[in-house]
């Protein structure tokens, strides 16, 4: 997504790269604290070894994060245990993509979910049809799910 042209460009570029990757890897919007954690690993890896080593260090941290390794669905705030509630759009997007594609949501689905539009029936149907038309659906549904 970027390539730093000078030392001054490195941290902003690293932040841009890591923000984009973390959003996709965590399948949801990323918090400033999560980005800061990744940037701390970037800085540690970059020290004496350069920009690419810093990005590698941050990616290694991202890949061992619970948010990457597990699909964690948070109960809405103040929910009484055992209460039924509607999934968030982001959680719904993740469930759909793992069911239909056996993979993470793409940019289109994640954007729709983050904007809170996935629970609109017409938009949800359109996204499901789009996903089913994608070649990944055949592989995931026919080969992986059926097997």
Helices and strands as residue ranges (DSSP letters): H 7-26, H 32-46, H 51-63, H 66-69, H 89-100, H 107-114, H 121-133, H 135-137, I 138-145
